[in-house]
Amino acid sequence: MGDGPGLPPLRVAPGGRYFETGAGAHAAPFFFIGQNDAVTWPGLAGLYRRRDVPAAEAYLSELADSGVTVLRLMLEYAHREGRYFERPVGTFNPAMVRLWDDLFALCGRLGLRVLLAPWDNFWMAHRWHRHPYNTANGGPAGAPASFFTDEATIQATVQRLTFAARRWSGSGVLAAWDLFNEIHPYWGGTPVQQAAVIGRLSEAVREAEHAAWGLARPQTVSVFGPSPAPEYEDLIFRHPHLDFATTHIYEGPINDPRDTVTPALAMAAWTRHALARVPVGRPFVDSEHGPIHLFNDKKRTLPEPFDDEYERHLMWAHLASGGAGSGLRWPARHPHVLTPGMRIALRSLAAFTRHVDGLLDWRRFAPQPIEDRVRVAAPGVCTIACGDDRRALVWLVRGLSPNGAGHQSDTGGSSRKRGVALPAMLPERDPLCDVPVVVRELAPGAYRVVVWDTGAGRPLAALRSEAGSGGALRVVLPVLGNDLALAIGPADELPLSPTTVNAM
């Protein structure tokens, strides 16, 4: 399958924090904006045996219209019979291969991409007694621990990955590989042994891609939780064969939210945690998050208005702390799809990345955390920000109380312990007007500030100000409701909009 129109290959951008597509004058920044999905969930279920392809196409079209760029998917879903990718091992299920052919074709027409993992590890573990890789069912693996210790099982994994690479890596729809979903000692071997096998898998996939298509797609390996055990940090954050880092940010207030601000602060803290550990030139993406403890263990689904605000805050926290996109929600809802409100939030974030590209120059932007350089002269406003000496991305959100209740340390925490009223959305409050904001340690010169309404998905204002010899830039925000985003960049690098107002 060759690249579809408008879907050139993905690669890490020159700045090393984001991705890009195209080359030369056609190079454009790319963000992982989207969600986790599955071919057995309601939106895509109609693709199996082509039972309702138009319904799946309508679903994907709706996602594309919502600004989604990436779906994280797994080649098979083992929580029921009939969706195995191989059965027996080495024989690829014709119905699943055709499903993937159809899915790649639909995504190519709609401009959607896929972050692809070979295994549905959760259900494979829970239903190991039924899985085709189990020796009891004619497979090579005596136990789940065989995946990184048994040569026949490793070779079967190589065969699965290289089959997919030869068939689908020629399509720009294949954004990147998650070579092993939620790697863990359960699957066998020490972290050092697992890292060596990941190296073998990586090389096999790249060789197959280059032989078939003359290119290779970016690669990562994911882990459950935001902070891998110390012995796994090299594998997850710094493995020499991988191109970007991913963790699944399931933790404390994100797992079981009691308000919509504390989880966002936790998301920012764990994104910063990851970026502090990756080498220069390696982006970071949260490839799973959501209220997993509440949904899986407590069997509860968040009320939709609360969940919409919670998710919108998580995605802006991820982007504003330096993550390469929205973070990818695991739906954790009945039915297992994102809500209309979440899609509106994704559309807003996607529109923002396009609107401020000329100002932030995403392809070369290599920001660091700068919360300590931002001051907001208003009570109860929490700040998440990243930037360098010429550009900054800032997200401001008002806390649950005038004193900013919900703020926490960089290592997370629980709003329950801090006495916040539970559960709590942000209350309807009068907007703050004429809010002074100062960003320090910028290079002297003229700056443009785009003020973005994250809820409405549109710019509120374009401000102009000067950073003097001391490097302090001061702007006055015309209005601050519950939250907004700021993009700050040099004014002399692009013309000012006619709507620009003086913020001095």
C-alpha positions as CSV (number, residue, x, y, z in Angstrom):
1,M,0.0,0.0,0.0
2,G,1.5,3.3,-1.0
3,D,1.1,6.7,0.7
4,G,-2.3,8.1,0.2
5,P,-2.7,11.7,-0.9
6,G,-1.9,14.2,1.8
7,L,-0.3,11.5,4.1
8,P,3.4,11.7,3.8
9,P,5.6,9.8,6.3
10,L,5.9,10.9,9.9
11,R,9.2,11.7,11.5
12,V,10.6,13.6,14.5
13,A,10.8,17.4,13.8
14,P,14.1,19.2,13.9
15,G,13.3,20.7,17.3
16,G,13.0,17.2,18.7
17,R,9.8,17.8,20.7
18,Y,7.1,17.3,18.1
19,F,6.7,15.5,14.8
20,E,6.5,16.6,11.2
21,T,5.4,15.4,7.8
22,G,6.5,16.4,4.3
23,A,9.8,17.9,3.3
24,G,11.2,21.3,2.3
25,A,8.5,23.9,1.6
26,H,5.8,21.2,2.3
27,A,7.1,20.3,5.8
28,A,4.4,20.7,8.4
29,P,4.2,20.0,12.2
30,F,2.2,17.0,13.4
31,F,0.6,16.3,16.7
32,F,-0.8,13.1,18.2
33,I,-4.3,14.4,18.7
34,G,-6.8,11.6,19.3
35,Q,-7.8,8.6,21.3
36,N,-7.4,4.9,21.8
37,D,-9.9,2.8,19.8
38,A,-10.5,-0.8,18.9
39,V,-11.9,-2.7,16.0
40,T,-14.4,-4.4,18.4
41,W,-15.7,-1.1,19.8
42,P,-18.9,0.5,18.5
43,G,-17.3,2.9,16.0
44,L,-15.3,0.3,14.1
45,A,-17.1,-2.9,14.8
46,G,-18.9,-2.8,11.4
47,L,-15.6,-3.4,9.6
48,Y,-15.4,-7.0,10.7
49,R,-16.5,-9.2,7.7
50,R,-17.7,-5.9,6.2
51,R,-20.9,-6.0,8.1
52,D,-21.4,-2.2,8.1
53,V,-18.5,-0.4,6.4
54,P,-20.6,2.8,5.8
55,A,-21.2,3.1,9.6
56,A,-17.5,2.8,10.3
57,E,-16.7,5.3,7.6
58,A,-19.2,7.8,9.1
59,Y,-17.6,7.3,12.5
60,L,-14.1,7.9,11.2
61,S,-15.3,10.9,9.2
62,E,-16.7,12.4,12.4
63,L,-13.4,11.9,14.1
64,A,-11.5,13.5,11.3
65,D,-13.9,16.5,11.4
66,S,-13.2,16.8,15.1
67,G,-9.5,17.4,14.6
68,V,-8.4,13.8,15.4
69,T,-5.1,12.9,13.7
70,V,-4.3,9.5,15.3
71,L,-6.1,6.4,16.6
72,R,-4.1,4.1,18.8
73,L,-5.1,0.6,17.8
74,M,-3.9,-3.0,18.3
75,L,-3.7,-5.7,15.6
76,E,-6.0,-8.0,17.6
77,Y,-8.4,-7.9,20.5
78,A,-8.4,-11.1,22.6
79,H,-11.4,-10.5,24.8
80,R,-13.5,-12.6,22.5
81,E,-13.0,-15.4,20.0
82,G,-12.9,-14.5,16.3
83,R,-10.7,-11.4,16.4
84,Y,-7.3,-13.1,16.7
85,F,-4.8,-11.9,14.1
86,E,-3.3,-15.3,13.7
87,R,-4.9,-18.7,14.2
88,P,-2.9,-20.9,14.2
89,V,0.3,-19.0,14.7
90,G,1.8,-18.0,11.4
91,T,-1.5,-18.2,9.6
92,F,-3.0,-14.7,9.4
93,N,-6.7,-14.5,9.8
94,P,-8.1,-13.4,6.3
95,A,-11.1,-11.6,7.9
96,M,-8.8,-9.5,10.1
97,V,-6.3,-8.8,7.3
98,R,-9.2,-7.6,5.1
99,L,-10.5,-5.5,8.0
100,W,-7.2,-3.8,8.3
101,D,-6.9,-3.3,4.6
102,D,-10.3,-1.6,4.7
103,L,-9.5,0.5,7.8
104,F,-6.2,1.7,6.2
105,A,-8.0,2.7,3.0
106,L,-10.7,4.6,4.9
107,C,-8.2,6.4,7.1
108,G,-6.1,7.3,4.1
109,R,-9.1,9.0,2.4
110,L,-10.0,10.9,5.6
111,G,-6.5,11.9,6.6
112,L,-6.3,9.8,9.8
113,R,-3.3,7.9,11.1
114,V,-2.8,4.9,13.3
115,L,-0.3,4.2,16.2
116,L,-0.2,0.5,15.9
117,A,0.6,-2.1,18.6
118,P,0.8,-5.9,17.9
119,W,-0.9,-7.1,21.1
120,D,-4.0,-6.5,23.2
121,N,-1.9,-7.4,26.3
122,F,-4.6,-7.0,28.9
123,W,-7.1,-9.5,27.4
124,M,-4.3,-11.7,26.1
125,A,-3.2,-12.1,29.8
126,H,-6.7,-12.6,31.1
127,R,-7.6,-15.1,28.5
128,W,-4.3,-16.8,28.0
129,H,-5.9,-20.2,28.2
130,R,-7.6,-19.4,24.9
131,H,-4.9,-17.6,23.0
132,P,-3.4,-19.2,19.9
133,Y,0.2,-18.5,21.1
134,N,-0.3,-20.8,24.1
135,T,1.3,-24.2,23.6
136,A,-1.9,-25.8,24.8
137,N,-3.5,-24.3,21.6
138,G,-0.7,-25.3,19.3
139,G,1.4,-22.1,19.8
140,P,5.1,-21.6,20.8
141,A,4.6,-20.0,24.2
142,G,4.5,-22.2,27.3
143,A,3.5,-19.2,29.4
144,P,3.1,-15.4,29.0
145,A,6.7,-15.2,30.3
146,S,7.9,-16.7,27.0
147,F,7.5,-13.5,25.0
148,F,11.0,-12.2,25.9
149,T,12.7,-15.5,26.8
150,D,11.6,-18.2,24.3
151,E,13.2,-18.0,20.8
152,A,10.2,-19.6,19.0
153,T,7.9,-17.0,20.6
154,I,10.2,-14.1,19.7
155,Q,10.4,-15.4,16.1
156,A,6.5,-15.6,16.0
157,T,6.4,-12.0,17.2
158,V,8.9,-10.9,14.5
159,Q,6.8,-12.7,11.9
160,R,3.6,-10.9,13.0
161,L,5.3,-7.5,13.0
162,T,7.1,-8.0,9.6
163,F,3.9,-9.2,8.0
164,A,2.2,-6.0,9.1
165,A,5.2,-3.9,8.0
166,R,5.3,-5.4,4.5
167,R,1.6,-5.0,4.0
168,W,0.8,-1.6,5.6
169,S,4.0,0.4,6.2
170,G,3.8,1.9,2.7
171,S,0.8,3.8,3.7
172,G,1.1,7.1,5.5
173,V,-1.8,6.0,7.6
174,L,0.7,4.0,9.7
175,A,2.0,6.8,11.8
176,A,4.2,4.8,14.2
177,W,4.7,1.5,16.0
178,D,4.2,0.7,19.6
179,L,6.3,-2.4,19.5
180,F,5.1,-3.8,22.8
181,N,2.1,-2.5,24.7
182,E,2.6,-2.0,28.5
183,I,5.9,-4.0,28.8
184,H,6.2,-5.6,32.2
185,P,8.1,-8.5,33.9
186,Y,5.0,-10.6,33.5
187,W,6.0,-11.1,29.9
188,G,9.4,-12.7,30.8
189,G,13.0,-11.7,31.2
190,T,14.8,-8.9,33.0
191,P,14.5,-5.3,31.7
192,V,17.9,-5.8,30.1
193,Q,16.8,-8.9,28.4
194,Q,13.6,-7.3,27.3
195,A,15.5,-4.3,25.9
196,A,17.6,-6.6,23.9
197,V,14.6,-8.3,22.4
198,I,13.0,-4.9,21.7
199,G,16.1,-4.1,19.8
200,R,15.7,-7.2,17.7
201,L,12.0,-6.4,17.0
202,S,12.9,-2.9,16.0
203,E,15.6,-3.9,13.6
204,A,13.4,-6.6,12.0
205,V,10.6,-4.1,11.4
206,R,12.9,-1.4,10.0
207,E,14.6,-4.0,7.7
208,A,11.2,-5.2,6.4
209,E,10.0,-1.6,5.9
210,H,13.1,-0.5,4.1
211,A,13.1,-3.6,1.9
212,A,9.4,-3.2,0.9
213,W,9.0,0.6,1.0
214,G,12.4,2.3,1.3
215,L,11.4,4.0,4.6
216,A,10.8,3.2,8.3
217,R,8.1,4.5,10.6
218,P,8.9,5.9,14.1
219,Q,8.9,3.4,17.0
220,T,8.1,3.4,20.7
221,V,7.4,1.0,23.6
222,S,4.7,1.8,26.1
223,V,4.4,1.1,29.9
224,F,1.5,1.2,32.3
225,G,1.8,4.1,34.7
226,P,3.5,7.5,34.4
227,S,6.8,6.5,36.1
228,P,8.5,3.3,35.1
229,A,10.5,1.4,37.7
230,P,14.1,2.7,37.7
231,E,15.3,-0.5,36.0
232,Y,12.8,0.2,33.1
233,E,13.7,3.9,32.6
234,D,16.4,3.2,30.0
235,L,14.1,1.0,28.0
236,I,11.1,3.4,28.0
237,F,12.8,6.7,27.8
238,R,16.2,6.1,26.3
239,H,16.3,2.9,24.3
240,P,18.7,3.6,21.3
241,H,16.4,1.9,18.8
242,L,13.3,3.9,19.6
243,D,12.3,7.4,18.3
244,F,9.9,8.7,20.9
245,A,8.8,7.9,24.4
246,T,5.3,6.9,25.6
247,T,3.8,6.2,29.0
248,H,0.3,5.5,30.1
249,I,-0.6,8.2,32.6
250,Y,-2.8,6.3,35.0
251,E,-2.2,7.7,38.5
252,G,-4.0,9.0,41.6
253,P,-6.4,11.8,40.7
254,I,-6.4,10.8,37.0
255,N,-7.5,7.3,37.9
256,D,-10.3,8.4,40.1
257,P,-11.0,12.1,39.6
258,R,-12.8,14.1,42.3
259,D,-12.4,17.4,40.5
260,T,-11.3,18.5,37.0
261,V,-8.2,20.6,38.0
262,T,-6.1,18.3,40.2
263,P,-5.9,15.6,37.4
264,A,-4.7,18.2,34.9
265,L,-1.9,19.3,37.3
266,A,-1.0,15.6,37.7
267,M,-0.9,15.2,33.9
268,A,1.5,18.2,33.6
269,A,3.7,16.9,36.4
270,W,4.1,13.4,34.8
271,T,4.6,14.9,31.3
272,R,7.4,17.0,32.8
273,H,8.7,13.9,34.6
274,A,9.0,12.0,31.3
275,L,10.5,14.9,29.3
276,A,13.2,15.3,32.0
277,R,14.3,11.8,31.3
278,V,14.3,11.5,27.5
279,P,17.4,12.3,25.4
280,V,17.5,15.5,23.4
281,G,15.6,15.1,20.2
282,R,13.0,12.6,21.5
283,P,9.3,13.6,21.8
284,F,7.0,12.3,24.5
285,V,3.4,11.3,24.1
286,D,1.0,10.1,26.7
287,S,-0.6,7.2,24.8
288,E,-3.2,6.2,27.4
289,H,-5.0,8.0,30.2
290,G,-8.4,8.1,31.7
291,P,-10.4,7.2,34.9
292,I,-9.3,3.6,34.9
293,H,-9.7,2.8,38.6
294,L,-13.2,4.4,38.7
295,F,-14.3,2.6,35.5
296,N,-12.6,-0.9,35.9
297,D,-12.6,-1.4,39.6
298,K,-15.5,0.7,40.9
299,K,-17.7,0.0,37.8
300,R,-18.7,3.7,37.6
301,T,-18.8,6.0,34.6
302,L,-18.2,9.7,35.1
303,P,-21.1,12.0,34.4
304,E,-20.7,13.4,30.9
305,P,-20.4,17.1,31.7
306,F,-17.8,16.3,34.4
307,D,-15.9,14.0,32.1
308,D,-15.9,16.5,29.2
309,E,-14.3,19.1,31.4
310,Y,-11.9,16.6,33.0
311,E,-10.7,15.4,29.6
312,R,-10.4,18.9,28.1
313,H,-8.2,19.9,31.0
314,L,-6.1,16.8,30.7
315,M,-5.4,17.4,27.0
316,W,-4.4,21.1,27.5
317,A,-2.2,20.2,30.4
318,H,-0.4,17.6,28.3
319,L,0.2,20.0,25.4
320,A,1.1,23.0,27.6
321,S,3.7,21.0,29.6
322,G,5.5,19.9,26.4
323,G,3.7,16.8,25.3
324,A,3.4,16.2,21.5
325,G,-0.3,16.4,21.3
326,S,-3.5,15.9,23.3
327,G,-2.6,12.6,25.0
328,L,-4.7,9.7,23.9
329,R,-7.7,8.9,26.1
330,W,-8.9,5.4,26.8
331,P,-12.6,6.0,26.6
332,A,-13.7,4.3,29.9
333,R,-17.3,4.9,29.1
334,H,-20.5,3.1,28.2
335,P,-20.6,2.9,25.2
336,H,-16.8,2.8,24.7
337,V,-16.4,6.0,22.6
338,L,-15.5,9.6,23.3
339,T,-18.4,12.0,24.0
340,P,-19.4,14.8,21.7
341,G,-17.9,17.2,24.2
342,M,-14.6,15.5,24.1
343,R,-14.6,15.7,20.3
344,I,-15.3,19.5,20.5
345,A,-12.3,19.8,22.9
346,L,-10.1,17.9,20.5
347,R,-11.2,20.1,17.6
348,S,-10.3,23.2,19.7
349,L,-6.8,21.9,20.5
350,A,-6.2,20.9,16.9
351,A,-7.3,24.4,15.7
352,F,-5.0,26.0,18.1
353,T,-2.0,24.1,16.9
354,R,-2.7,25.2,13.4
355,H,-3.6,28.8,14.3
356,V,-0.3,29.5,16.2
357,D,2.1,27.5,14.0
358,G,3.6,30.7,12.5
359,L,4.1,32.1,16.0
360,L,5.5,29.1,17.8
361,D,7.2,27.5,14.9
362,W,6.4,24.0,16.2
363,R,8.8,22.2,14.0
364,R,11.8,23.9,15.7
365,F,10.3,24.7,19.1
366,A,12.1,22.8,21.8
367,P,10.5,24.1,25.0
368,Q,11.4,23.5,28.7
369,P,9.1,23.9,31.7
370,I,8.7,27.6,32.6
371,E,5.9,27.7,35.2
372,D,8.4,29.5,37.5
373,R,8.8,32.3,34.9
374,V,5.1,33.1,34.7
375,R,3.2,35.3,37.1
376,V,-0.6,35.9,37.0
377,A,-1.9,38.8,39.1
378,A,-5.2,37.1,40.0
379,P,-6.1,34.7,42.9
380,G,-6.6,31.0,42.4
381,V,-5.1,30.7,38.9
382,C,-3.0,27.6,38.2
383,T,-0.3,27.9,35.5
384,I,1.1,25.2,33.2
385,A,3.7,26.4,30.7
386,C,6.6,25.5,28.5
387,G,8.9,27.6,26.4
388,D,12.4,28.9,25.6
389,D,13.9,32.4,25.4
390,R,11.7,33.5,22.5
391,R,8.5,31.5,22.6
392,A,6.1,30.2,25.2
393,L,2.9,28.2,25.5
394,V,0.9,28.9,28.6
395,W,-2.4,27.3,29.9
396,L,-4.1,29.1,32.7
397,V,-7.0,27.5,34.7
398,R,-8.8,28.9,37.7
399,G,-8.9,26.5,40.7
400,L,-11.8,25.2,42.6
401,S,-11.6,28.0,45.1
402,P,-10.2,31.5,45.1
403,N,-7.1,30.1,46.8
404,G,-6.5,27.7,43.9
405,A,-7.6,24.5,45.6
406,G,-6.5,21.4,43.7
407,H,-2.9,22.5,43.2
408,Q,-0.4,19.8,44.1
409,S,3.3,18.9,44.1
410,D,5.1,17.6,41.0
411,T,4.8,14.0,42.2
412,G,1.0,14.0,42.1
413,G,-1.4,13.5,45.0
414,S,-5.0,13.2,45.7
415,S,-7.6,16.0,46.0
416,R,-9.4,13.9,48.6
417,K,-6.5,14.5,51.0
418,R,-6.6,18.3,50.5
419,G,-10.2,18.8,51.5
420,V,-11.6,19.7,48.1
421,A,-15.4,19.3,47.8
422,L,-16.0,16.1,45.9
423,P,-16.9,15.7,43.1
424,A,-16.4,19.2,41.6
425,M,-16.5,20.7,38.2
426,L,-15.4,24.3,37.9
427,P,-18.3,26.5,39.1
428,E,-19.8,29.1,36.9
429,R,-18.1,32.3,37.9
430,D,-17.9,35.8,36.6
431,P,-15.0,36.2,34.3
432,L,-11.9,38.1,35.5
433,C,-11.2,41.2,33.4
434,D,-7.9,42.9,32.7
435,V,-5.7,40.2,34.2
436,P,-2.0,41.1,34.2
437,V,0.4,38.3,33.2
438,V,4.2,38.6,33.2
439,V,6.5,36.1,31.5
440,R,10.2,36.5,32.5
441,E,13.5,35.6,30.9
442,L,12.5,36.2,27.3
443,A,14.9,37.8,24.8
444,P,14.3,41.6,24.5
445,G,12.1,42.6,21.7
446,A,8.5,42.8,20.4
447,Y,6.2,39.9,21.0
448,R,2.8,38.8,19.8
449,V,0.4,37.0,22.2
450,V,-2.5,34.9,20.9
451,V,-5.2,34.4,23.6
452,W,-7.2,31.2,22.9
453,D,-10.6,30.3,24.2
454,T,-10.2,26.5,24.7
455,G,-13.9,25.9,25.1
456,A,-15.1,27.8,22.1
457,G,-12.1,26.8,20.0
458,R,-11.2,30.3,18.8
459,P,-8.9,33.2,19.4
460,L,-10.1,35.8,21.9
461,A,-7.4,38.4,21.1
462,A,-4.0,39.1,19.6
463,L,-1.9,41.3,21.8
464,R,1.4,43.0,21.3
465,S,3.9,43.9,23.9
466,E,7.6,44.4,24.5
467,A,10.2,42.5,26.6
468,G,12.7,45.0,27.8
469,S,16.3,44.6,28.6
470,G,15.4,42.6,31.7
471,G,13.5,40.1,29.6
472,A,10.1,40.5,31.3
473,L,7.1,40.5,29.0
474,R,3.8,42.0,30.4
475,V,0.4,41.6,28.8
476,V,-3.1,42.3,30.2
477,L,-5.6,39.6,29.3
478,P,-8.9,41.2,28.4
479,V,-10.9,38.4,30.0
480,L,-10.3,35.0,31.8
481,G,-13.2,32.7,32.3
482,N,-12.4,29.3,33.8
483,D,-9.3,28.7,31.5
484,L,-7.5,29.9,28.4
485,A,-4.3,29.3,26.5
486,L,-1.6,31.7,25.4
487,A,0.9,31.4,22.5
488,I,3.7,33.9,22.7
489,G,6.3,34.5,20.0
490,P,8.4,37.2,18.3
491,A,6.2,39.8,16.6
492,D,8.8,40.6,14.0
493,E,8.7,37.1,12.5
494,L,5.1,37.5,11.1
495,P,2.7,40.3,10.3
496,L,0.3,41.3,13.0
497,S,-3.4,40.6,12.6
498,P,-5.7,43.6,12.1
499,T,-7.4,42.6,15.4
500,T,-4.1,43.2,17.3
501,V,-4.6,45.4,20.3
502,N,-2.1,47.1,22.5
503,A,-1.6,45.3,25.8
504,M,0.6,47.8,27.5
